[in-house]
Amino acid sequence: MKTHRNISEVRHELKKTQPDFSSLRKLGDDQHNRDVVNQKKGELIIARKSNEKTLDITKYGPCVNCREWMLLSGLKKHFRTCAKGEKRGMGKKDLVITAQILAGHVVGKPSKMMLEEVYRIMKDDECSRTAKNDVLILSLGESWLRRNIDNNEKRKYYASGRMRLCARLLIALKAQQLQTKSEENEVTCETMWDFLMPSKFDDFVTASLAVSMPHMDDMEDLRAPSNAIKLKYDIRRLLNAKYAYLLRASDVVSNEIKQCKRFLKLMEIEWGERVTKVARTVLQTRRLTETKEVPAPDDVEKLTRHLVNELENTKMTPENYARIVQLCQTRLLLFNKRRSGELEVLK
């Protein structure tokens, strides 16, 4: 304690009649673990290890109250019994997001709206982690939030979907880089910023088609052709975000600014025929050949009568709450199928 006696937390604890040295240990372990994450070397000090042979540090983080490190999946259970659990009302996703930021797994500087709305609904997987840790993809998400600021119910889904799509593109670009890397001293690109250069334009074309999930080696048979169309506009926004960062920087690199302009010019010249045309052709062909099965009017009428009968005869009890909600939502959906999105915003 002599070494750390001048630290405010230690000094405060030593003044107590019964000092809680375990809380100080957790704070020290937290500082050590964050250094390990930042330096990408060393050993994590965690409360309990998993049975997995390889340790994935992205699955661990500190409790927001006591700063003890554990599996993110067990944070909610720990938080209920945490000795200093004063922040009630925090859900599992809130705790996980906070832990990821405290641990340094999320290195960007998201806005309050991004944290409270978008991060909470994003699935905790490689795609989301890639999106949260890339400056340009994070800027794209913030842009989508601002563009849909008046759409309170949908803006988080728009931002999350576009961020995850661009993260999948970045993952595909990295995979291509590993396959095509020929020289050991060749520069390795890690972020979207690194990849956005004219020499990587062909890689963007191939990766965009890969993100659209082609069937085997047939690049013209896309399962999700709309992704290729969306990426055109998102890549341009990513380029503009990079351009804006460069203009705001005090030490502006003119070469990088020229590269942004050249990449945009390549997008204008080649993207249409190499990506957009292929995607739109697939969409048009499917529109003409797809068979849509429409339910028979008699079947719809029969289902409606059944729903009305169930709603009239089901007792209003707490046990039947979930059942009644399902019946009401189904009845509303049948009543006005063309506006099915209304169910999501009912309060």
C-alpha positions as CSV (number, residue, x, y, z in Angstrom):
1,M,0.0,0.0,0.0
2,K,3.0,2.3,0.5
3,T,3.5,2.5,-3.2
4,H,0.0,3.5,-4.0
5,R,-0.9,5.4,-0.9
6,N,-1.1,8.8,-2.7
7,I,-3.7,7.6,-5.2
8,S,-7.1,9.1,-4.3
9,E,-9.0,5.8,-4.4
10,V,-6.4,4.1,-2.1
11,R,-6.3,7.0,0.3
12,H,-10.1,7.1,0.5
13,E,-10.2,3.3,1.2
14,L,-7.5,3.4,3.9
15,K,-9.5,6.0,5.9
16,K,-12.3,3.5,6.4
17,T,-12.6,1.4,9.6
18,Q,-12.7,-1.8,7.5
19,P,-11.0,-1.1,4.2
20,D,-12.3,-3.1,1.2
21,F,-9.0,-4.2,-0.4
22,S,-10.9,-6.4,-2.9
23,S,-12.4,-3.3,-4.6
24,L,-8.9,-1.8,-4.9
25,R,-7.6,-5.0,-6.4
26,K,-10.4,-4.9,-9.0
27,L,-9.5,-1.4,-9.9
28,G,-5.9,-2.4,-10.3
29,D,-6.8,-5.4,-12.4
30,D,-9.0,-3.2,-14.6
31,Q,-6.1,-0.8,-15.3
32,H,-3.8,-3.8,-16.1
33,N,-6.3,-5.4,-18.4
34,R,-7.0,-2.1,-20.3
35,D,-3.2,-1.8,-20.8
36,V,-3.1,-5.3,-22.2
37,V,-6.0,-4.6,-24.6
38,N,-4.3,-1.3,-25.8
39,Q,-0.8,-2.9,-26.2
40,K,-2.3,-6.2,-27.6
41,K,0.1,-8.2,-25.5
42,G,0.2,-9.6,-22.0
43,E,-2.3,-11.7,-19.9
44,L,-5.8,-10.7,-18.8
45,I,-6.7,-11.0,-15.1
46,I,-10.3,-12.1,-15.1
47,A,-12.7,-13.4,-12.4
48,R,-13.5,-16.7,-14.2
49,K,-12.2,-18.2,-17.4
50,S,-14.3,-20.0,-20.0
51,N,-13.7,-23.6,-21.0
52,E,-12.6,-22.6,-24.5
53,K,-9.0,-23.4,-25.5
54,T,-8.4,-20.0,-27.1
55,L,-9.2,-16.8,-25.2
56,D,-11.1,-14.2,-27.1
57,I,-10.5,-10.9,-25.3
58,T,-13.4,-9.2,-27.1
59,K,-15.8,-11.4,-25.1
60,Y,-14.5,-9.9,-21.8
61,G,-15.0,-6.6,-20.1
62,P,-15.4,-4.8,-16.7
63,C,-18.5,-4.3,-14.6
64,V,-19.5,-0.7,-14.7
65,N,-19.6,-0.5,-10.9
66,C,-16.9,-2.7,-9.4
67,R,-14.6,-2.9,-12.5
68,E,-14.1,-6.7,-12.2
69,W,-13.5,-8.3,-15.5
70,M,-15.6,-11.2,-16.7
71,L,-17.5,-12.7,-19.7
72,L,-19.8,-10.1,-21.2
73,S,-22.5,-12.7,-21.4
74,G,-22.5,-13.0,-17.5
75,L,-22.5,-9.2,-16.8
76,K,-26.2,-9.0,-16.2
77,K,-26.2,-11.8,-13.6
78,H,-23.2,-10.3,-11.8
79,F,-24.7,-6.8,-11.9
80,R,-27.7,-8.0,-9.9
81,T,-25.5,-9.1,-7.0
82,C,-22.7,-6.5,-7.4
83,A,-21.9,-4.9,-4.0
84,K,-22.0,-1.5,-5.5
85,G,-24.9,-2.0,-8.0
86,E,-26.6,1.4,-7.7
87,K,-27.5,2.0,-11.4
88,R,-30.7,0.1,-11.6
89,G,-32.7,-0.1,-14.8
90,M,-29.6,-0.9,-17.0
91,G,-30.4,-3.8,-19.4
92,K,-27.9,-6.4,-20.5
93,K,-27.1,-4.6,-23.8
94,D,-26.5,-1.3,-21.8
95,L,-24.0,-3.1,-19.6
96,V,-22.3,-4.9,-22.5
97,I,-21.9,-1.6,-24.5
98,T,-20.5,0.2,-21.4
99,A,-18.1,-2.6,-20.7
100,Q,-16.8,-2.7,-24.3
101,I,-16.1,1.0,-24.2
102,L,-14.4,0.8,-20.8
103,A,-12.3,-2.1,-22.0
104,G,-11.2,-0.3,-25.1
105,H,-12.8,-2.8,-27.5
106,V,-14.7,0.2,-29.0
107,V,-12.2,2.8,-29.9
108,G,-14.4,5.3,-31.7
109,K,-16.1,8.3,-30.2
110,P,-19.8,7.7,-30.7
111,S,-22.5,10.3,-30.0
112,K,-25.0,9.9,-27.2
113,M,-27.7,9.0,-29.7
114,M,-25.4,6.3,-31.3
115,L,-24.7,4.8,-27.9
116,E,-28.3,4.8,-26.6
117,E,-30.1,3.8,-29.8
118,V,-27.8,2.1,-32.4
119,Y,-25.3,0.2,-30.2
120,R,-28.1,-1.3,-28.1
121,I,-29.7,-3.1,-31.1
122,M,-26.6,-4.3,-32.8
123,K,-25.8,-8.0,-32.6
124,D,-22.6,-8.7,-30.7
125,D,-20.5,-10.3,-33.5
126,E,-17.4,-9.7,-35.6
127,C,-19.4,-7.5,-38.0
128,S,-20.7,-5.1,-35.3
129,R,-17.2,-5.0,-33.6
130,T,-15.7,-4.1,-36.9
131,A,-18.3,-1.3,-37.5
132,K,-17.8,0.2,-34.0
133,N,-14.0,0.3,-34.3
134,D,-13.7,1.9,-37.7
135,V,-13.7,5.7,-37.7
136,L,-15.2,6.1,-41.1
137,I,-18.0,3.5,-40.7
138,L,-18.9,5.2,-37.4
139,S,-19.1,8.5,-39.2
140,L,-21.4,6.9,-41.8
141,G,-23.7,5.7,-39.0
142,E,-23.8,9.1,-37.4
143,S,-24.6,10.6,-40.8
144,W,-27.6,8.2,-41.2
145,L,-28.8,9.1,-37.8
146,R,-28.7,12.8,-38.6
147,R,-30.4,12.3,-42.0
148,N,-33.3,10.5,-40.3
149,I,-33.4,12.6,-37.2
150,D,-37.2,13.1,-37.6
151,N,-37.9,9.3,-37.8
152,N,-37.6,8.3,-34.2
153,E,-38.6,4.7,-34.7
154,K,-36.6,3.7,-37.7
155,R,-33.4,5.8,-37.7
156,K,-31.5,3.3,-35.4
157,Y,-32.3,0.4,-37.8
158,Y,-31.2,2.5,-40.9
159,A,-27.9,3.4,-39.2
160,S,-27.2,-0.1,-37.8
161,G,-28.0,-1.8,-41.2
162,R,-25.7,0.5,-43.2
163,M,-22.9,0.2,-40.6
164,R,-23.0,-3.5,-40.6
165,L,-23.1,-3.7,-44.4
166,C,-20.0,-1.5,-44.7
167,A,-18.3,-3.6,-42.0
168,R,-19.0,-6.8,-44.0
169,L,-17.4,-5.0,-47.0
170,L,-14.3,-4.2,-44.9
171,I,-14.1,-7.8,-43.7
172,A,-14.4,-9.0,-47.4
173,L,-11.6,-6.5,-48.4
174,K,-9.3,-7.9,-45.6
175,A,-10.0,-11.5,-46.7
176,Q,-9.1,-10.6,-50.3
177,Q,-6.0,-8.9,-49.1
178,L,-4.8,-12.1,-47.4
179,Q,-5.4,-14.2,-50.5
180,T,-3.7,-11.8,-52.9
181,K,-0.8,-10.6,-50.8
182,S,2.4,-11.6,-52.6
183,E,5.3,-9.7,-51.0
184,E,6.2,-9.7,-47.3
185,N,7.0,-6.0,-47.2
186,E,3.7,-5.1,-48.9
187,V,1.7,-2.5,-46.9
188,T,-1.2,-4.2,-45.0
189,C,-4.5,-2.3,-44.8
190,E,-6.5,-2.6,-41.6
191,T,-9.2,0.1,-41.7
192,M,-11.6,1.5,-44.3
193,W,-9.4,4.6,-44.3
194,D,-6.4,2.5,-45.5
195,F,-8.4,0.8,-48.3
196,L,-10.0,3.9,-49.7
197,M,-7.3,4.6,-52.3
198,P,-7.4,4.3,-56.2
199,S,-5.1,1.3,-56.3
200,K,-7.7,-0.7,-54.3
201,F,-10.7,0.2,-56.5
202,D,-10.8,-3.2,-58.2
203,D,-10.8,-4.8,-54.8
204,F,-13.9,-2.7,-53.8
205,V,-15.7,-4.0,-56.9
206,T,-14.9,-7.6,-56.2
207,A,-15.7,-7.3,-52.4
208,S,-19.0,-5.5,-53.1
209,L,-20.2,-8.4,-55.3
210,A,-18.9,-10.8,-52.6
211,V,-21.0,-9.0,-50.0
212,S,-24.0,-9.5,-52.2
213,M,-23.4,-13.3,-51.7
214,P,-22.8,-14.7,-55.2
215,H,-23.5,-18.3,-56.0
216,M,-20.1,-20.0,-56.1
217,D,-18.1,-18.7,-59.1
218,D,-21.0,-17.0,-61.0
219,M,-20.6,-13.4,-60.1
220,E,-23.7,-12.3,-62.0
221,D,-26.1,-14.4,-59.8
222,L,-26.4,-12.3,-56.7
223,R,-28.6,-13.3,-53.8
224,A,-28.8,-9.7,-52.4
225,P,-28.3,-7.4,-55.4
226,S,-29.6,-4.4,-53.5
227,N,-26.5,-4.5,-51.3
228,A,-24.3,-3.8,-54.3
229,I,-26.5,-0.8,-55.2
230,K,-26.5,0.5,-51.6
231,L,-22.8,0.2,-51.3
232,K,-22.2,2.7,-54.2
233,Y,-23.7,5.5,-52.1
234,D,-22.2,4.4,-48.8
235,I,-18.7,4.2,-50.3
236,R,-19.1,7.7,-51.6
237,R,-20.2,8.9,-48.2
238,L,-17.1,7.1,-46.6
239,L,-14.9,8.9,-49.1
240,N,-16.5,12.2,-48.3
241,A,-16.0,11.6,-44.6
242,K,-12.3,10.8,-45.2
243,Y,-12.1,14.0,-47.3
244,A,-13.7,16.1,-44.6
245,Y,-11.3,14.6,-41.9
246,L,-8.3,15.6,-44.2
247,L,-9.6,19.1,-44.7
248,R,-10.1,19.6,-41.0
249,A,-6.6,18.3,-40.1
250,S,-3.9,20.8,-39.4
251,D,-1.3,18.9,-41.3
252,V,-3.2,18.3,-44.5
253,V,-1.7,15.7,-46.8
254,S,-2.4,16.9,-50.4
255,N,-1.6,13.5,-51.8
256,E,-4.4,11.8,-49.8
257,I,-6.8,14.5,-50.9
258,K,-5.9,13.8,-54.5
259,Q,-6.4,10.1,-53.9
260,C,-9.9,10.7,-52.6
261,K,-10.8,12.7,-55.8
262,R,-9.3,10.0,-58.0
263,F,-11.3,7.3,-56.3
264,L,-14.5,9.3,-56.7
265,K,-13.7,9.8,-60.4
266,L,-13.2,6.0,-60.8
267,M,-16.6,5.5,-59.1
268,E,-18.3,7.8,-61.6
269,I,-16.6,6.1,-64.6
270,E,-16.6,2.4,-63.8
271,W,-18.9,1.5,-60.9
272,G,-22.1,1.8,-62.9
273,E,-21.2,-0.9,-65.5
274,R,-19.2,-3.1,-63.3
275,V,-21.5,-3.3,-60.3
276,T,-24.7,-1.4,-60.5
277,K,-25.7,-2.6,-64.0
278,V,-25.2,-6.3,-62.9
279,A,-27.2,-5.8,-59.8
280,R,-30.1,-4.0,-61.5
281,T,-30.2,-6.6,-64.2
282,V,-30.6,-9.4,-61.6
283,L,-33.3,-7.4,-59.9
284,Q,-35.2,-6.8,-63.1
285,T,-35.0,-10.5,-64.2
286,R,-36.3,-11.7,-60.8
287,R,-39.1,-9.2,-60.9
288,L,-40.3,-10.6,-64.3
289,T,-39.8,-14.3,-63.4
290,E,-40.7,-14.4,-59.7
291,T,-44.1,-16.0,-58.9
292,K,-45.9,-14.4,-56.0
293,E,-48.4,-16.6,-54.2
294,V,-51.5,-14.6,-53.1
295,P,-53.8,-16.2,-50.4
296,A,-57.3,-17.1,-51.5
297,P,-60.0,-14.6,-50.2
298,D,-61.9,-17.5,-48.6
299,D,-58.8,-18.4,-46.6
300,V,-58.3,-14.8,-45.4
301,E,-62.0,-14.6,-44.4
302,K,-61.7,-17.9,-42.5
303,L,-58.6,-16.8,-40.6
304,T,-60.2,-13.4,-39.8
305,R,-63.3,-15.2,-38.3
306,H,-61.0,-17.4,-36.2
307,L,-59.1,-14.4,-34.9
308,V,-62.3,-12.5,-34.0
309,N,-63.7,-15.6,-32.2
310,E,-60.4,-16.1,-30.3
311,L,-60.3,-12.4,-29.2
312,E,-63.9,-12.6,-28.0
313,N,-63.5,-15.8,-26.0
314,T,-60.0,-15.4,-24.6
315,K,-60.0,-14.3,-20.9
316,M,-58.2,-11.1,-20.0
317,T,-55.7,-12.6,-17.5
318,P,-52.0,-12.0,-17.0
319,E,-51.3,-15.6,-18.1
320,N,-53.0,-14.9,-21.5
321,Y,-51.3,-11.5,-22.1
322,A,-48.8,-12.8,-24.7
323,R,-51.5,-14.7,-26.5
324,I,-53.8,-11.7,-26.7
325,V,-51.0,-9.5,-28.0
326,Q,-50.3,-12.0,-30.8
327,L,-54.0,-12.1,-31.7
328,C,-54.4,-8.3,-31.7
329,Q,-51.3,-7.8,-33.8
330,T,-52.3,-10.5,-36.3
331,R,-55.8,-8.9,-36.6
332,L,-54.3,-5.5,-37.2
333,L,-51.9,-6.9,-39.8
334,L,-54.8,-8.6,-41.7
335,F,-56.9,-5.4,-41.5
336,N,-54.2,-3.3,-43.3
337,K,-51.5,-5.4,-44.8
338,R,-50.0,-2.6,-46.9
339,R,-48.9,-0.7,-43.7
340,S,-47.5,-3.6,-41.7
341,G,-44.8,-1.3,-40.3
342,E,-47.3,0.4,-38.1
343,L,-47.2,-2.6,-35.7
344,E,-43.6,-1.7,-34.8
345,V,-44.5,1.8,-33.7
346,L,-47.6,1.1,-31.7
347,K,-47.2,2.2,-28.1
